[in-house]
Amino acid sequence: MNTDYTDNTDPKKQGLIYEDLTYKINGVLFNTHKELGPYAREKQYVDTAVRIFTEKGMGVEKEKRIGDSGNILDIVVENKSCA
């Protein structure tokens, strides 16, 4: 029996694609929540997160449209990740 395989369906065995960026985004979003608390409006969270990303020198876009789908991402960070 061959046990030499990679199980790509197990999330515990998969690494993050942009590990460093993921941790930075989590830190910014944690600080945003810490600053505003649990009862702010979505716009306040987005504006505060964008400010913190900008202060950290990270590339950030706010309310980016996805093609003609009508969908809008709240935040795109470093042209790689959306939050």
ABEGO torsion letter per residue (X at the ends): XBABBBBAABAAABBBABAAAAAAAAAAAAAAAAAAEAABBAAAAAAAAAAAAAAAGBBBBBGBBBEAAGBBBABBBGGABBX
